[in-house]
Amino acid sequence: MPKAPTGFSLAIEYHREVDGRWLADIPALPGVATYGRSRKQATAAVQALALRLIAGRLEHGEAVPGPMKVSFIAA
């Protein structure tokens, strides 16, 4: 029996704007970038957006980046 995939990770890149806002971006998912007043807030928002994008792709039979188990890592 084939081994089930263990999952994959999506790297999150961070940038701090001059006005203090944090930008969180996932390069593996073009267009998935969010702002937050804190790094934690930006992280939560970009994770939620990435999951919505992946769910939408699954619902429409489109390609997703790797196996279905998702975890996030800070780069």
CHARMM-style PDB file with segment names, atoms N, HN, CA, C and O in Angstrom:
ATOM      1  N   MET     1       0.858  -1.188   0.000  1.00  0.00      PROA
ATOM      2  CA  MET     1       0.000   0.000   0.000  1.00  0.00      PROA
ATOM      3  C   MET     1       0.893   1.237   0.000  1.00  0.00      PROA
ATOM      4  O   MET     1       1.840   1.308   0.784  1.00  0.00      PROA
ATOM      5  N   PRO     2       0.605   2.233  -0.881  1.00  0.00      PROA
ATOM      6  CA  PRO     2       1.427   3.444  -0.924  1.00  0.00      PROA
ATOM      7  C   PRO     2       1.294   4.248   0.363  1.00  0.00      PROA
ATOM      8  O   PRO     2       0.243   4.284   1.002  1.00  0.00      PROA
ATOM      9  N   LYS     3       2.390   4.880   0.712  1.00  0.00      PROA
ATOM     10  HN  LYS     3       3.244   4.851   0.193  1.00  0.00      PROA
ATOM     11  CA  LYS     3       2.416   5.726   1.910  1.00  0.00      PROA
ATOM     12  C   LYS     3       1.676   7.037   1.643  1.00  0.00      PROA
ATOM     13  O   LYS     3       1.848   7.654   0.592  1.00  0.00      PROA
ATOM     14  N   ALA     4       0.856   7.450   2.597  1.00  0.00      PROA
ATOM     15  HN  ALA     4       0.716   6.949   3.451  1.00  0.00      PROA
ATOM     16  CA  ALA     4       0.116   8.706   2.461  1.00  0.00      PROA
ATOM     17  C   ALA     4       1.081   9.881   2.535  1.00  0.00      PROA
ATOM     18  O   ALA     4       2.062   9.825   3.277  1.00  0.00      PROA
ATOM     19  N   PRO     5       0.817  10.948   1.775  1.00  0.00      PROA
ATOM     20  CA  PRO     5       1.677  12.131   1.844  1.00  0.00      PROA
ATOM     21  C   PRO     5       1.670  12.715   3.256  1.00  0.00      PROA
ATOM     22  O   PRO     5       0.645  12.705   3.937  1.00  0.00      PROA
ATOM     23  N   THR     6       2.811  13.217   3.681  1.00  0.00      PROA
ATOM     24  HN  THR     6       3.644  13.226   3.128  1.00  0.00      PROA
ATOM     25  CA  THR     6       2.909  13.783   5.026  1.00  0.00      PROA
ATOM     26  C   THR     6       2.527  15.254   5.082  1.00  0.00      PROA
ATOM     27  O   THR     6       2.281  15.778   6.169  1.00  0.00      PROA
ATOM     28  N   GLY     7       2.472  15.920   3.966  1.00  0.00      PROA
ATOM     29  HN  GLY     7       2.672  15.495   3.084  1.00  0.00      PROA
ATOM     30  CA  GLY     7       2.088  17.325   3.961  1.00  0.00      PROA
ATOM     31  C   GLY     7       3.116  18.187   3.271  1.00  0.00      PROA
ATOM     32  O   GLY     7       4.081  17.687   2.695  1.00  0.00      PROA
ATOM     33  N   PHE     8       2.905  19.467   3.333  1.00  0.00      PROA
ATOM     34  HN  PHE     8       2.121  19.874   3.801  1.00  0.00      PROA
ATOM     35  CA  PHE     8       3.820  20.421   2.741  1.00  0.00      PROA
ATOM     36  C   PHE     8       3.737  21.719   3.519  1.00  0.00      PROA
ATOM     37  O   PHE     8       2.793  21.947   4.276  1.00  0.00      PROA
ATOM     38  N   SER     9       4.715  22.549   3.329  1.00  0.00      PROA
ATOM     39  HN  SER     9       5.481  22.364   2.714  1.00  0.00      PROA
ATOM     40  CA  SER     9       4.758  23.829   4.028  1.00  0.00      PROA
ATOM     41  C   SER     9       4.788  24.962   3.024  1.00  0.00      PROA
ATOM     42  O   SER     9       5.335  24.822   1.930  1.00  0.00      PROA
ATOM     43  N   LEU    10       4.209  26.064   3.395  1.00  0.00      PROA
ATOM     44  HN  LEU    10       3.765  26.177   4.283  1.00  0.00      PROA
ATOM     45  CA  LEU    10       4.229  27.271   2.576  1.00  0.00      PROA
ATOM     46  C   LEU    10       4.994  28.345   3.338  1.00  0.00      PROA
ATOM     47  O   LEU    10       4.595  28.745   4.432  1.00  0.00      PROA
ATOM     48  N   ALA    11       6.074  28.801   2.764  1.00  0.00      PROA
ATOM     49  HN  ALA    11       6.398  28.477   1.875  1.00  0.00      PROA
ATOM     50  CA  ALA    11       6.885  29.831   3.418  1.00  0.00      PROA
ATOM     51  C   ALA    11       6.178  31.177   3.369  1.00  0.00      PROA
ATOM     52  O   ALA    11       5.610  31.562   2.347  1.00  0.00      PROA
ATOM     53  N   ILE    12       6.221  31.882   4.486  1.00  0.00      PROA
ATOM     54  HN  ILE    12       6.682  31.570   5.317  1.00  0.00      PROA
ATOM     55  CA  ILE    12       5.657  33.228   4.572  1.00  0.00      PROA
ATOM     56  C   ILE    12       6.814  34.205   4.673  1.00  0.00      PROA
ATOM     57  O   ILE    12       7.683  34.060   5.532  1.00  0.00      PROA
ATOM     58  N   GLU    13       6.826  35.197   3.796  1.00  0.00      PROA
ATOM     59  HN  GLU    13       6.120  35.314   3.097  1.00  0.00      PROA
ATOM     60  CA  GLU    13       7.832  36.249   3.854  1.00  0.00      PROA
ATOM     61  C   GLU    13       7.193  37.501   4.436  1.00  0.00      PROA
ATOM     62  O   GLU    13       6.024  37.793   4.185  1.00  0.00      PROA
ATOM     63  N   TYR    14       7.980  38.236   5.217  1.00  0.00      PROA
ATOM     64  HN  TYR    14       8.930  37.998   5.420  1.00  0.00      PROA
ATOM     65  CA  TYR    14       7.475  39.423   5.893  1.00  0.00      PROA
ATOM     66  C   TYR    14       8.256  40.665   5.474  1.00  0.00      PROA
ATOM     67  O   TYR    14       9.458  40.616   5.214  1.00  0.00      PROA
ATOM     68  N   HSD    15       7.529  41.775   5.420  1.00  0.00      PROA
ATOM     69  HN  HSD    15       6.552  41.814   5.631  1.00  0.00      PROA
ATOM     70  CA  HSD    15       8.140  43.075   5.151  1.00  0.00      PROA
ATOM     71  C   HSD    15       7.442  44.085   6.061  1.00  0.00      PROA
ATOM     72  O   HSD    15       6.225  44.038   6.240  1.00  0.00      PROA
ATOM     73  N   ARG    16       8.217  44.986   6.625  1.00  0.00      PROA
ATOM     74  HN  ARG    16       9.205  45.024   6.480  1.00  0.00      PROA
ATOM     75  CA  ARG    16       7.635  46.036   7.470  1.00  0.00      PROA
ATOM     76  C   ARG    16       7.591  47.329   6.673  1.00  0.00      PROA
ATOM     77  O   ARG    16       8.611  47.777   6.149  1.00  0.00      PROA
ATOM     78  N   GLU    17       6.426  47.922   6.583  1.00  0.00      PROA
ATOM     79  HN  GLU    17       5.598  47.558   7.008  1.00  0.00      PROA
ATOM     80  CA  GLU    17       6.233  49.175   5.854  1.00  0.00      PROA
ATOM     81  C   GLU    17       6.706  50.356   6.700  1.00  0.00      PROA
ATOM     82  O   GLU    17       6.852  50.242   7.917  1.00  0.00      PROA
ATOM     83  N   VAL    18       6.938  51.464   6.056  1.00  0.00      PROA
ATOM     84  HN  VAL    18       6.820  51.556   5.068  1.00  0.00      PROA
ATOM     85  CA  VAL    18       7.384  52.682   6.745  1.00  0.00      PROA
ATOM     86  C   VAL    18       6.364  53.126   7.792  1.00  0.00      PROA
ATOM     87  O   VAL    18       6.740  53.657   8.837  1.00  0.00      PROA
ATOM     88  N   ASP    19       5.086  52.914   7.520  1.00  0.00      PROA
ATOM     89  HN  ASP    19       4.781  52.483   6.670  1.00  0.00      PROA
ATOM     90  CA  ASP    19       4.044  53.332   8.461  1.00  0.00      PROA
ATOM     91  C   ASP    19       3.833  52.328   9.600  1.00  0.00      PROA
ATOM     92  O   ASP    19       2.945  52.521  10.430  1.00  0.00      PROA
ATOM     93  N   GLY    20       4.646  51.248   9.650  1.00  0.00      PROA
ATOM     94  HN  GLY    20       5.367  51.092   8.975  1.00  0.00      PROA
ATOM     95  CA  GLY    20       4.568  50.298  10.748  1.00  0.00      PROA
ATOM     96  C   GLY    20       3.765  49.040  10.456  1.00  0.00      PROA
ATOM     97  O   GLY    20       3.846  48.067  11.205  1.00  0.00      PROA
ATOM     98  N   ARG    21       2.991  49.047   9.376  1.00  0.00      PROA
ATOM     99  HN  ARG    21       2.925  49.837   8.767  1.00  0.00      PROA
ATOM    100  CA  ARG    21       2.203  47.863   9.041  1.00  0.00      PROA
ATOM    101  C   ARG    21       3.128  46.725   8.601  1.00  0.00      PROA
ATOM    102  O   ARG    21       4.228  46.958   8.099  1.00  0.00      PROA
ATOM    103  N   TRP    22       2.661  45.502   8.800  1.00  0.00      PROA
ATOM    104  HN  TRP    22       1.768  45.314   9.208  1.00  0.00      PROA
ATOM    105  CA  TRP    22       3.389  44.314   8.354  1.00  0.00      PROA
ATOM    106  C   TRP    22       2.721  43.751   7.108  1.00  0.00      PROA
ATOM    107  O   TRP    22       1.495  43.672   7.029  1.00  0.00      PROA
ATOM    108  N   LEU    23       3.532  43.365   6.145  1.00  0.00      PROA
ATOM    109  HN  LEU    23       4.528  43.430   6.210  1.00  0.00      PROA
ATOM    110  CA  LEU    23       3.054  42.690   4.943  1.00  0.00      PROA
ATOM    111  C   LEU    23       3.516  41.246   5.039  1.00  0.00      PROA
ATOM    112  O   LEU    23       4.706  40.980   5.203  1.00  0.00      PROA
ATOM    113  N   ALA    24       2.577  40.312   4.937  1.00  0.00      PROA
ATOM    114  HN  ALA    24       1.609  40.528   4.804  1.00  0.00      PROA
ATOM    115  CA  ALA    24       2.894  38.880   4.906  1.00  0.00      PROA
ATOM    116  C   ALA    24       2.543  38.384   3.510  1.00  0.00      PROA
ATOM    117  O   ALA    24       1.455  38.650   2.999  1.00  0.00      PROA
ATOM    118  N   ASP    25       3.479  37.658   2.899  1.00  0.00      PROA
ATOM    119  HN  ASP    25       4.363  37.442   3.314  1.00  0.00      PROA
ATOM    120  CA  ASP    25       3.342  37.214   1.514  1.00  0.00      PROA
ATOM    121  C   ASP    25       3.728  35.743   1.418  1.00  0.00      PROA
ATOM    122  O   ASP    25       4.677  35.311   2.073  1.00  0.00      PROA
ATOM    123  N   ILE    26       3.005  34.968   0.609  1.00  0.00      PROA
ATOM    124  HN  ILE    26       2.234  35.320   0.078  1.00  0.00      PROA
ATOM    125  CA  ILE    26       3.353  33.573   0.353  1.00  0.00      PROA
ATOM    126  C   ILE    26       3.755  33.478  -1.114  1.00  0.00      PROA
ATOM    127  O   ILE    26       2.888  33.414  -1.986  1.00  0.00      PROA
ATOM    128  N   PRO    27       5.061  33.469  -1.400  1.00  0.00      PROA
ATOM    129  CA  PRO    27       5.533  33.468  -2.787  1.00  0.00      PROA
ATOM    130  C   PRO    27       5.036  32.290  -3.624  1.00  0.00      PROA
ATOM    131  O   PRO    27       4.867  32.431  -4.835  1.00  0.00      PROA
ATOM    132  N   ALA    28       4.798  31.126  -3.003  1.00  0.00      PROA
ATOM    133  HN  ALA    28       4.935  31.012  -2.019  1.00  0.00      PROA
ATOM    134  CA  ALA    28       4.337  29.946  -3.744  1.00  0.00      PROA
ATOM    135  C   ALA    28       2.904  30.099  -4.248  1.00  0.00      PROA
ATOM    136  O   ALA    28       2.460  29.337  -5.106  1.00  0.00      PROA
ATOM    137  N   LEU    29       2.182  31.084  -3.712  1.00  0.00      PROA
ATOM    138  HN  LEU    29       2.543  31.703  -3.015  1.00  0.00      PROA
ATOM    139  CA  LEU    29       0.797  31.344  -4.117  1.00  0.00      PROA
ATOM    140  C   LEU    29       0.696  32.801  -4.572  1.00  0.00      PROA
ATOM    141  O   LEU    29       0.369  33.676  -3.769  1.00  0.00      PROA
ATOM    142  N   PRO    30       0.969  33.066  -5.833  1.00  0.00      PROA
ATOM    143  CA  PRO    30       0.934  34.448  -6.314  1.00  0.00      PROA
ATOM    144  C   PRO    30      -0.370  35.159  -5.954  1.00  0.00      PROA
ATOM    145  O   PRO    30      -1.463  34.619  -6.127  1.00  0.00      PROA
ATOM    146  N   GLY    31      -0.224  36.370  -5.454  1.00  0.00      PROA
ATOM    147  HN  GLY    31       0.664  36.808  -5.313  1.00  0.00      PROA
ATOM    148  CA  GLY    31      -1.387  37.167  -5.082  1.00  0.00      PROA
ATOM    149  C   GLY    31      -1.822  36.981  -3.640  1.00  0.00      PROA
ATOM    150  O   GLY    31      -2.696  37.706  -3.166  1.00  0.00      PROA
ATOM    151  N   VAL    32      -1.229  36.017  -2.925  1.00  0.00      PROA
ATOM    152  HN  VAL    32      -0.519  35.428  -3.310  1.00  0.00      PROA
ATOM    153  CA  VAL    32      -1.604  35.795  -1.537  1.00  0.00      PROA
ATOM    154  C   VAL    32      -0.673  36.624  -0.657  1.00  0.00      PROA
ATOM    155  O   VAL    32       0.423  36.195  -0.297  1.00  0.00      PROA
ATOM    156  N   ALA    33      -1.140  37.817  -0.324  1.00  0.00      PROA
ATOM    157  HN  ALA    33      -2.030  38.166  -0.617  1.00  0.00      PROA
ATOM    158  CA  ALA    33      -0.399  38.761   0.508  1.00  0.00      PROA
ATOM    159  C   ALA    33      -1.410  39.587   1.290  1.00  0.00      PROA
ATOM    160  O   ALA    33      -2.450  39.976   0.758  1.00  0.00      PROA
ATOM    161  N   THR    34      -1.103  39.852   2.545  1.00  0.00      PROA
ATOM    162  HN  THR    34      -0.259  39.536   2.978  1.00  0.00      PROA
ATOM    163  CA  THR    34      -2.009  40.633   3.383  1.00  0.00      PROA
ATOM    164  C   THR    34      -1.213  41.576   4.274  1.00  0.00      PROA
ATOM    165  O   THR    34      -0.023  41.375   4.517  1.00  0.00      PROA
ATOM    166  N   TYR    35      -1.891  42.599   4.750  1.00  0.00      PROA
ATOM    167  HN  TYR    35      -2.857  42.762   4.553  1.00  0.00      PROA
ATOM    168  CA  TYR    35      -1.316  43.539   5.711  1.00  0.00      PROA
ATOM    169  C   TYR    35      -1.933  43.308   7.086  1.00  0.00      PROA
ATOM    170  O   TYR    35      -3.053  42.812   7.204  1.00  0.00      PROA
ATOM    171  N   GLY    36      -1.188  43.675   8.114  1.00  0.00      PROA
ATOM    172  HN  GLY    36      -0.278  44.079   8.018  1.00  0.00      PROA
ATOM    173  CA  GLY    36      -1.702  43.642   9.469  1.00  0.00      PROA
ATOM    174  C   GLY    36      -1.003  44.697  10.302  1.00  0.00      PROA
ATOM    175  O   GLY    36       0.103  45.128   9.975  1.00  0.00      PROA
ATOM    176  N   ARG    37      -1.658  45.116  11.390  1.00  0.00      PROA
ATOM    177  HN  ARG    37      -2.556  44.766  11.655  1.00  0.00      PROA
ATOM    178  CA  ARG    37      -1.031  46.091  12.284  1.00  0.00      PROA
ATOM    179  C   ARG    37       0.132  45.481  13.040  1.00  0.00      PROA
ATOM    180  O   ARG    37       1.030  46.195  13.487  1.00  0.00      PROA
ATOM    181  N   SER    38       0.123  44.152  13.187  1.00  0.00      PROA
ATOM    182  HN  SER    38      -0.606  43.571  12.823  1.00  0.00      PROA
ATOM    183  CA  SER    38       1.221  43.439  13.824  1.00  0.00      PROA
ATOM    184  C   SER    38       1.606  42.265  12.923  1.00  0.00      PROA
ATOM    185  O   SER    38       0.859  41.883  12.023  1.00  0.00      PROA
ATOM    186  N   ARG    39       2.787  41.704  13.186  1.00  0.00      PROA
ATOM    187  HN  ARG    39       3.394  42.015  13.918  1.00  0.00      PROA
ATOM    188  CA  ARG    39       3.225  40.538  12.418  1.00  0.00      PROA
ATOM    189  C   ARG    39       2.265  39.372  12.642  1.00  0.00      PROA
ATOM    190  O   ARG    39       1.948  38.633  11.710  1.00  0.00      PROA
ATOM    191  N   LYS    40       1.806  39.215  13.880  1.00  0.00      PROA
ATOM    192  HN  LYS    40       2.063  39.816  14.636  1.00  0.00      PROA
ATOM    193  CA  LYS    40       0.867  38.140  14.213  1.00  0.00      PROA
ATOM    194  C   LYS    40      -0.443  38.297  13.435  1.00  0.00      PROA
ATOM    195  O   LYS    40      -0.979  37.320  12.913  1.00  0.00      PROA
ATOM    196  N   GLN    41      -0.947  39.514  13.361  1.00  0.00      PROA
ATOM    197  HN  GLN    41      -0.511  40.308  13.785  1.00  0.00      PROA
ATOM    198  CA  GLN    41      -2.190  39.777  12.630  1.00  0.00      PROA
ATOM    199  C   GLN    41      -2.005  39.521  11.135  1.00  0.00      PROA
ATOM    200  O   GLN    41      -2.886  38.948  10.495  1.00  0.00      PROA
ATOM    201  N   ALA    42      -0.883  39.933  10.580  1.00  0.00      PROA
ATOM    202  HN  ALA    42      -0.167  40.398  11.100  1.00  0.00      PROA
ATOM    203  CA  ALA    42      -0.607  39.696   9.160  1.00  0.00      PROA
ATOM    204  C   ALA    42      -0.477  38.204   8.874  1.00  0.00      PROA
ATOM    205  O   ALA    42      -0.928  37.726   7.833  1.00  0.00      PROA
ATOM    206  N   THR    43       0.143  37.465   9.804  1.00  0.00      PROA
ATOM    207  HN  THR    43       0.509  37.853  10.650  1.00  0.00      PROA
ATOM    208  CA  THR    43       0.300  36.025   9.645  1.00  0.00      PROA
ATOM    209  C   THR    43      -1.053  35.327   9.617  1.00  0.00      PROA
ATOM    210  O   THR    43      -1.311  34.501   8.741  1.00  0.00      PROA
ATOM    211  N   ALA    44      -1.911  35.656  10.566  1.00  0.00      PROA
ATOM    212  HN  ALA    44      -1.701  36.327  11.277  1.00  0.00      PROA
ATOM    213  CA  ALA    44      -3.237  35.035  10.617  1.00  0.00      PROA
ATOM    214  C   ALA    44      -4.026  35.328   9.343  1.00  0.00      PROA
ATOM    215  O   ALA    44      -4.700  34.447   8.809  1.00  0.00      PROA
ATOM    216  N   ALA    45      -3.942  36.550   8.865  1.00  0.00      PROA
ATOM    217  HN  ALA    45      -3.394  37.266   9.298  1.00  0.00      PROA
ATOM    218  CA  ALA    45      -4.692  36.934   7.672  1.00  0.00      PROA
ATOM    219  C   ALA    45      -4.167  36.218   6.425  1.00  0.00      PROA
ATOM    220  O   ALA    45      -4.958  35.776   5.592  1.00  0.00      PROA
ATOM    221  N   VAL    46      -2.838  36.097   6.285  1.00  0.00      PROA
ATOM    222  HN  VAL    46      -2.195  36.455   6.961  1.00  0.00      PROA
ATOM    223  CA  VAL    46      -2.294  35.453   5.088  1.00  0.00      PROA
ATOM    224  C   VAL    46      -2.547  33.946   5.122  1.00  0.00      PROA
ATOM    225  O   VAL    46      -2.756  33.336   4.073  1.00  0.00      PROA
ATOM    226  N   GLN    47      -2.531  33.336   6.308  1.00  0.00      PROA
ATOM    227  HN  GLN    47      -2.361  33.832   7.160  1.00  0.00      PROA
ATOM    228  CA  GLN    47      -2.858  31.916   6.409  1.00  0.00      PROA
ATOM    229  C   GLN    47      -4.306  31.666   6.004  1.00  0.00      PROA
ATOM    230  O   GLN    47      -4.593  30.726   5.263  1.00  0.00      PROA
ATOM    231  N   ALA    48      -5.213  32.503   6.487  1.00  0.00      PROA
ATOM    232  HN  ALA    48      -4.980  33.267   7.089  1.00  0.00      PROA
ATOM    233  CA  ALA    48      -6.624  32.356   6.143  1.00  0.00      PROA
ATOM    234  C   ALA    48      -6.840  32.531   4.643  1.00  0.00      PROA
ATOM    235  O   ALA    48      -7.595  31.776   4.029  1.00  0.00      PROA
ATOM    236  N   LEU    49      -6.177  33.525   4.051  1.00  0.00      PROA
ATOM    237  HN  LEU    49      -5.564  34.138   4.549  1.00  0.00      PROA
ATOM    238  CA  LEU    49      -6.315  33.764   2.616  1.00  0.00      PROA
ATOM    239  C   LEU    49      -5.777  32.584   1.814  1.00  0.00      PROA
ATOM    240  O   LEU    49      -6.391  32.175   0.828  1.00  0.00      PROA
ATOM    241  N   ALA    50      -4.640  32.035   2.228  1.00  0.00      PROA
ATOM    242  HN  ALA    50      -4.141  32.368   3.028  1.00  0.00      PROA
ATOM    243  CA  ALA    50      -4.060  30.885   1.526  1.00  0.00      PROA
ATOM    244  C   ALA    50      -5.005  29.688   1.587  1.00  0.00      PROA
ATOM    245  O   ALA    50      -5.197  28.998   0.586  1.00  0.00      PROA
ATOM    246  N   LEU    51      -5.590  29.440   2.748  1.00  0.00      PROA
ATOM    247  HN  LEU    51      -5.434  30.001   3.561  1.00  0.00      PROA
ATOM    248  CA  LEU    51      -6.512  28.318   2.872  1.00  0.00      PROA
ATOM    249  C   LEU    51      -7.765  28.517   2.025  1.00  0.00      PROA
ATOM    250  O   LEU    51      -8.274  27.561   1.439  1.00  0.00      PROA
ATOM    251  N   ARG    52      -8.268  29.755   1.955  1.00  0.00      PROA
ATOM    252  HN  ARG    52      -7.854  30.531   2.431  1.00  0.00      PROA
ATOM    253  CA  ARG    52      -9.431  30.030   1.093  1.00  0.00      PROA
ATOM    254  C   ARG    52      -9.079  29.798  -0.373  1.00  0.00      PROA
ATOM    255  O   ARG    52      -9.882  29.243  -1.123  1.00  0.00      PROA
ATOM    256  N   LEU    53      -7.884  30.220  -0.785  1.00  0.00      PROA
ATOM    257  HN  LEU    53      -7.232  30.671  -0.176  1.00  0.00      PROA
ATOM    258  CA  LEU    53      -7.448  30.021  -2.166  1.00  0.00      PROA
ATOM    259  C   LEU    53      -7.332  28.531  -2.484  1.00  0.00      PROA
ATOM    260  O   LEU    53      -7.811  28.076  -3.523  1.00  0.00      PROA
ATOM    261  N   ILE    54      -6.702  27.779  -1.595  1.00  0.00      PROA
ATOM    262  HN  ILE    54      -6.313  28.149  -0.751  1.00  0.00      PROA
ATOM    263  CA  ILE    54      -6.545  26.342  -1.811  1.00  0.00      PROA
ATOM    264  C   ILE    54      -7.907  25.650  -1.845  1.00  0.00      PROA
ATOM    265  O   ILE    54      -8.141  24.790  -2.693  1.00  0.00      PROA
ATOM    266  N   ALA    55      -8.802  26.017  -0.934  1.00  0.00      PROA
ATOM    267  HN  ALA    55      -8.612  26.716  -0.245  1.00  0.00      PROA
ATOM    268  CA  ALA    55     -10.146  25.427  -0.920  1.00  0.00      PROA
ATOM    269  C   ALA    55     -10.879  25.725  -2.216  1.00  0.00      PROA
ATOM    270  O   ALA    55     -11.536  24.847  -2.774  1.00  0.00      PROA
ATOM    271  N   GLY    56     -10.772  26.953  -2.699  1.00  0.00      PROA
ATOM    272  HN  GLY    56     -10.238  27.666  -2.246  1.00  0.00      PROA
ATOM    273  CA  GLY    56     -11.426  27.319  -3.962  1.00  0.00      PROA
ATOM    274  C   GLY    56     -10.883  26.508  -5.129  1.00  0.00      PROA
ATOM    275  O   GLY    56     -11.639  26.055  -5.989  1.00  0.00      PROA
ATOM    276  N   ARG    57      -9.571  26.332  -5.151  1.00  0.00      PROA
ATOM    277  HN  ARG    57      -8.957  26.700  -4.453  1.00  0.00      PROA
ATOM    278  CA  ARG    57      -8.968  25.532  -6.225  1.00  0.00      PROA
ATOM    279  C   ARG    57      -9.464  24.089  -6.158  1.00  0.00      PROA
ATOM    280  O   ARG    57      -9.768  23.487  -7.188  1.00  0.00      PROA
ATOM    281  N   LEU    58      -9.545  23.534  -4.948  1.00  0.00      PROA
ATOM    282  HN  LEU    58      -9.298  24.022  -4.112  1.00  0.00      PROA
ATOM    283  CA  LEU    58     -10.029  22.161  -4.802  1.00  0.00      PROA
ATOM    284  C   LEU    58     -11.478  22.032  -5.265  1.00  0.00      PROA
ATOM    285  O   LEU    58     -11.836  21.076  -5.954  1.00  0.00      PROA
ATOM    286  N   GLU    59     -12.301  22.996  -4.883  1.00  0.00      PROA
ATOM    287  HN  GLU    59     -12.010  23.772  -4.324  1.00  0.00      PROA
ATOM    288  CA  GLU    59     -13.712  22.967  -5.267  1.00  0.00      PROA
ATOM    289  C   GLU    59     -13.907  23.026  -6.775  1.00  0.00      PROA
ATOM    290  O   GLU    59     -14.879  22.482  -7.300  1.00  0.00      PROA
ATOM    291  N   HSD    60     -12.983  23.685  -7.476  1.00  0.00      PROA
ATOM    292  HN  HSD    60     -12.193  24.126  -7.050  1.00  0.00      PROA
ATOM    293  CA  HSD    60     -13.100  23.837  -8.923  1.00  0.00      PROA
ATOM    294  C   HSD    60     -12.209  22.874  -9.699  1.00  0.00      PROA
ATOM    295  O   HSD    60     -12.065  23.001 -10.915  1.00  0.00      PROA
ATOM    296  N   GLY    61     -11.612  21.914  -9.003  1.00  0.00      PROA
ATOM    297  HN  GLY    61     -11.728  21.811  -8.015  1.00  0.00      PROA
ATOM    298  CA  GLY    61     -10.788  20.919  -9.667  1.00  0.00      PROA
ATOM    299  C   GLY    61      -9.482  21.456 -10.220  1.00  0.00      PROA
ATOM    300  O   GLY    61      -8.912  20.870 -11.140  1.00  0.00      PROA
ATOM    301  N   GLU    62      -9.005  22.556  -9.676  1.00  0.00      PROA
ATOM    302  HN  GLU    62      -9.468  23.032  -8.928  1.00  0.00      PROA
ATOM    303  CA  GLU    62      -7.755  23.158 -10.139  1.00  0.00      PROA
ATOM    304  C   GLU    62      -6.572  22.618  -9.337  1.00  0.00      PROA
ATOM    305  O   GLU    62      -6.748  22.021  -8.275  1.00  0.00      PROA
ATOM    306  N   ALA    63      -5.382  22.833  -9.856  1.00  0.00      PROA
ATOM    307  HN  ALA    63      -5.240  23.318 -10.719  1.00  0.00      PROA
ATOM    308  CA  ALA    63      -4.165  22.354  -9.204  1.00  0.00      PROA
ATOM    309  C   ALA    63      -3.917  23.101  -7.894  1.00  0.00      PROA
ATOM    310  O   ALA    63      -4.163  24.302  -7.779  1.00  0.00      PROA
ATOM    311  N   VAL    64      -3.428  22.355  -6.923  1.00  0.00      PROA
ATOM    312  HN  VAL    64      -3.229  21.379  -7.016  1.00  0.00      PROA
ATOM    313  CA  VAL    64      -3.007  22.939  -5.648  1.00  0.00      PROA
ATOM    314  C   VAL    64      -1.544  22.573  -5.431  1.00  0.00      PROA
ATOM    315  O   VAL    64      -1.060  21.599  -6.007  1.00  0.00      PROA
ATOM    316  N   PRO    65      -0.835  23.341  -4.607  1.00  0.00      PROA
ATOM    317  CA  PRO    65       0.597  23.092  -4.417  1.00  0.00      PROA
ATOM    318  C   PRO    65       0.882  21.912  -3.481  1.00  0.00      PROA
ATOM    319  O   PRO    65       1.086  22.113  -2.284  1.00  0.00      PROA
ATOM    320  N   GLY    66       0.899  20.694  -4.010  1.00  0.00      PROA
ATOM    321  HN  GLY    66       0.733  20.531  -4.982  1.00  0.00      PROA
ATOM    322  CA  GLY    66       1.283  19.521  -3.229  1.00  0.00      PROA
ATOM    323  C   GLY    66       0.131  18.830  -2.545  1.00  0.00      PROA
ATOM    324  O   GLY    66      -1.027  19.075  -2.883  1.00  0.00      PROA
ATOM    325  N   PRO    67       0.435  17.945  -1.562  1.00  0.00      PROA
ATOM    326  CA  PRO    67      -0.601  17.210  -0.830  1.00  0.00      PROA
ATOM    327  C   PRO    67      -1.517  18.145  -0.053  1.00  0.00      PROA
ATOM    328  O   PRO    67      -1.232  19.337   0.064  1.00  0.00      PROA
ATOM    329  N   MET    68      -2.590  17.625   0.467  1.00  0.00      PROA
ATOM    330  HN  MET    68      -2.821  16.656   0.372  1.00  0.00      PROA
ATOM    331  CA  MET    68      -3.623  18.456   1.073  1.00  0.00      PROA
ATOM    332  C   MET    68      -3.352  18.913   2.496  1.00  0.00      PROA
ATOM    333  O   MET    68      -3.976  19.879   2.937  1.00  0.00      PROA
ATOM    334  N   LYS    69      -2.453  18.273   3.240  1.00  0.00      PROA
ATOM    335  HN  LYS    69      -1.946  17.490   2.882  1.00  0.00      PROA
ATOM    336  CA  LYS    69      -2.171  18.711   4.604  1.00  0.00      PROA
ATOM    337  C   LYS    69      -1.312  19.963   4.547  1.00  0.00      PROA
ATOM    338  O   LYS    69      -0.231  19.944   3.958  1.00  0.00      PROA
ATOM    339  N   VAL    70      -1.771  21.042   5.146  1.00  0.00      PROA
ATOM    340  HN  VAL    70      -2.649  21.057   5.625  1.00  0.00      PROA
ATOM    341  CA  VAL    70      -1.086  22.330   5.047  1.00  0.00      PROA
ATOM    342  C   VAL    70      -0.559  22.756   6.411  1.00  0.00      PROA
ATOM    343  O   VAL    70      -1.266  22.661   7.414  1.00  0.00      PROA
ATOM    344  N   SER    71       0.678  23.224   6.444  1.00  0.00      PROA
ATOM    345  HN  SER    71       1.253  23.301   5.629  1.00  0.00      PROA
ATOM    346  CA  SER    71       1.224  23.895   7.606  1.00  0.00      PROA
ATOM    347  C   SER    71       1.965  25.122   7.108  1.00  0.00      PROA
ATOM    348  O   SER    71       2.328  25.187   5.933  1.00  0.00      PROA
ATOM    349  N   PHE    72       2.194  26.080   7.963  1.00  0.00      PROA
ATOM    350  HN  PHE    72       1.899  26.027   8.917  1.00  0.00      PROA
ATOM    351  CA  PHE    72       2.848  27.326   7.570  1.00  0.00      PROA
ATOM    352  C   PHE    72       4.137  27.487   8.343  1.00  0.00      PROA
ATOM    353  O   PHE    72       4.212  27.129   9.518  1.00  0.00      PROA
ATOM    354  N   ILE    73       5.159  28.029   7.684  1.00  0.00      PROA
ATOM    355  HN  ILE    73       5.098  28.320   6.730  1.00  0.00      PROA
ATOM    356  CA  ILE    73       6.417  28.319   8.352  1.00  0.00      PROA
ATOM    357  C   ILE    73       6.775  29.769   8.109  1.00  0.00      PROA
ATOM    358  O   ILE    73       6.510  30.308   7.034  1.00  0.00      PROA
ATOM    359  N   ALA    74       7.363  30.391   9.084  1.00  0.00      PROA
ATOM    360  HN  ALA    74       7.577  29.953   9.957  1.00  0.00      PROA
ATOM    361  CA  ALA    74       7.807  31.783   8.920  1.00  0.00      PROA
ATOM    362  C   ALA    74       9.204  31.773   8.334  1.00  0.00      PROA
ATOM    363  O   ALA    74      10.083  31.059   8.818  1.00  0.00      PROA
ATOM    364  N   ALA    75       9.409  32.568   7.285  1.00  0.00      PROA
ATOM    365  HN  ALA    75       8.695  33.148   6.892  1.00  0.00      PROA
ATOM    366  CA  ALA    75      10.721  32.618   6.630  1.00  0.00      PROA
ATOM    367  C   ALA    75      11.528  33.771   7.172  1.00  0.00      PROA
ATOM    368  OT1 ALA    75      12.664  33.983   6.747  1.00  0.00      PROA
TER     369      ALA     75
END
